[in-house]
Amino acid sequence: EFFTRDTDGDGRIDLYGCVAQMKRHDAMTCESMNYWYAFGGRIFDDAMNVALDSLESVEGLRFYISLKEFMPPGVTTYTWDEAAIALAQGLAVMGPQWNEFAPVMDDPAKSKVVGKIGYAITPRKISHTPMGGGAGAAISRFSKNKEAAWLFVQWATSKEIQKRIALKGCPTPVRLSVFMDPEVAKEAANSQSPLRQLPAMLKASGIRAWRPRVPEWPEINEIIFTNWSDAIAGTKTPEEAVSVAAKEIRRVMGE
């Protein structure tokens, strides 16, 4: 609310306090987990029983929706791409974002906020629970060059190569040892370095929550972002959205 304002006196708001990824899309599920998990909500409990329909999930979803008032008008069409553009163009002050978008913020050809973006783990009400995800390298069973592919994967993910890539400005090492390397750590401590997000990433790596690693995840994901989108649009209350989503996930999981 503090940052949402008319900066040039023309009577129109041109700076928003935050941005989100509120399109009916995978991006919404991923991003919103940072909010309702921070309130204590969960999709499954430790025994993998559906636990989504809790007061904590409802409260977290309601808070997420309440921030829309301080976001750009088109935020319900935003995924990670549009949210990154809003941050890079100085339209929004803050928001959760995947770390691979960090170089965009420091690219003068794409950004108006070069050197002005800082990084931290996501806030909490009950616990800091940044949502984690990632990509991996795999070798197809149909590959005609499995040995060469395996050698390449080993080379590309080695500490030496990962450190070299990091020091060239790529802020996504795949090895913790690279985060802790003295040369990399020194560069990450520079507030103007492209690597300045690494301390927050390292801290997040020990407390993050992962999307449930179950075969049913694609269907669960769609259930969540569909119901959350309905709540954002006002066609369901947060309570209804959470209740319906939990019921549908139980059906998918055969509970």
N, C-alpha and C positions, 0 to 999 in steps of 0.2 A: 504494500500500500504506500509506503514511504517513497519508493522510487517511481511509482506510476504517476506521470505528470506531463504537462504541456511545457516543453523546454524552450520553445521559441515564441510563445505568447500569441499564437494564432487561433487559440480557442480549441485546439484539437490535441488530444493526448498523442504524443509521439515517442514516449518512452514507457516501457512496461516493466513492472517489478520482477516478473518471471515469465518463463515460457515452458510449455509442456508439449507432449507428443500425443494429442488427444484424438487423432484419427482412429476410426474403427479398424484397427490394424495391430499386428504383432507388436509394433512399437509401443502402443498404449499399455499392453500387458507388462512388457518389460519395464517401462518407466514407472508405471503406477505401483509396481511391487516395492519400489524404493519408499513409497509413502505408507501403504497399509501394512507392510512388514515392519516398518519403524514404529507403528502403533501396536505391534504385537500380533497382527493378523498372520495367518498361514494358510496355504492350500491344503497341506497334509500335516498331521501330527507326526511324532517320531515313529509311530507304528504304521504309518502310511494310511491312516484312516482320514477321510475327507474332513477337514476342520475349518473350512472357509467361512461357514456361517457362524461367525462370532461377533460380539460387540466390538472387538478390536478391529476386525476387518471393516465393519460398517463405519466406525469412527474414522479410520484411515481413508476410506473411499470418500466420505463426506468432506474431509479436509482437502483432499486432492481436488475435488470438484469446486470447493469454495475459492480456490486460488484462481480459477478461470476469470474472475472479475478483474484480476490484475495482469492478464495476459493479452497478447495481440488478438484482435477480433477474429482472425482466421484460424485460431489455434486448433479448432476441431478438424482441420484439414492437414494438420502437421504430423509428420513422422519425424524420425531423427534428422533427416535431411533439412526440412524446413526449419526445425528448431535450431539446428546449427547455423543456418543462414541468419535467423533472427538475432542470435547472439553475435555472430561475426559482423553484422551490419549495425550493431548498437541499438537495435530495436527493443531488446530485452536485456535485463541486468544479469539474471542468473537462471539456472535450470539444470536438472540432471542431464548428462549426455555421455555417450560412449567415448572412451578415451581416444579412439582413432581420429576423432574430429579435432583434436587439439591442434594439429599442424595448420588446419584451416584458419584458426584464430590468429595465427602469427604469420599468415601469408598476406603481404601488402596488396596483392592483386585481388584478394577475396575478402579481406577483413578491414574494418574501420577501427578495430580495437586491438591492434598489434601491441603486445606487451602489457595489456591492461587486464587480461583475464587471469584469475587465480583459481586454484583447485583445492578441494577439500572433500572429505568423505561426506556422504549424505547425512542430513540431520536426523535426530531421533526424538521420539517421545518416550518409548520404553527402551529401545536398543538401536544402535547404529547397525543397519542391515542393508548395505548396498547390494543391489542385484547384480549378479555376475553372469557373464556369458562369454563365449569365445568361439574361435574357429580352430580347426585342426588340419593337419596334413595326413593324407591317407594314400595308400597305394592300391590301385584297382587290381582285383584278382585277374582281370583280363589284360593287364599290362604285359607287353612283350619285353619290357626292360625293368623288371622288378628290382634287380640288384642295383642298377644305376639309379633308380628312383630312391631306393633305400639309402644309398650313399649320399644322394643330394639332400634328403631330409636330415640325415645326421649332420651334414656340413652346415646346412642353413640354420639349424637350431643349436649348433654348438655355442659354447660361451664366447669363444673368440669372435665368431661372426656376428652373434647377437650384440656383443659389445660394440663392434665396429659400426654396425647399423645404428645402434642407439646414439653413438657419439656423432653420427651424421645428421641427427635430428629426428629420428624415428622413435616416438615415445612409447613403444609397445614391446619391450623385451619379453621373451617367453620363458626366461630363466630368472629365478629369484637371485641367483648368484650375480647376475648382471646388475640388478637393482642395487645390490650391496657392494659392488665393485667400487673402490675408492675414487677412481677417475670419473666414473659415471655419477656417483653420489655427489662429488664436488660440482659437477656441471649442473646436476638437478637442484643444488642449493642456490643457484643463480636465478634471481627472480625474473630475469629476462630470457632465460634459456627455454627452448622448446621442450626440454626435459623437466621443467619445474613441476609437472604433474606427478612425477614418479613417487615422491614421498607419500602423497595421498593414495596412489595406486597400491603401494606396498602395504600401507595400513589397511586398506580395504581388502586386500587379498586374504587376510587372516580372519575376517569377520563377515565376509559376503554370504549372501544366500544365492543358491542356484535355482534356476528353473527346474522343477522336478524331472529327474531323468527316468521317465517312464515312456513306453511306446505310445501311450495315449496322449502324450503332451500336445501334439498339433490340434487335436480336438478340444482338449482342455483349454488351450490358449484361445481358440476361437470362442468358446463359451464365455470366457472371462471378458475379452475385449468387446464382445457383442453386448453383454449385459452392462458393462461399465459405460459403454457408449450410450445405451438407453438411459442410464442414470444421468449422464452429462446432458443429454437432450431433454431431460425432465419427463420422459415417458415412463420411467420407473423411479421410485425412491431408492436411495442407497440400500435401505433394508430389503426392499424387493429384489434389487439387482443381486445382492449377495445371496439371498435365500434361493432365488431361481438358479443362479450359477452353481451353488453348492448341490442342489438337487440334481442338476444335469450332470455334474461331474460324478456324483455317486452312481448315476445310471451308466455312465461311460466306464467307470471302474468296477461295475458289477456289485456294488455294495447293496 
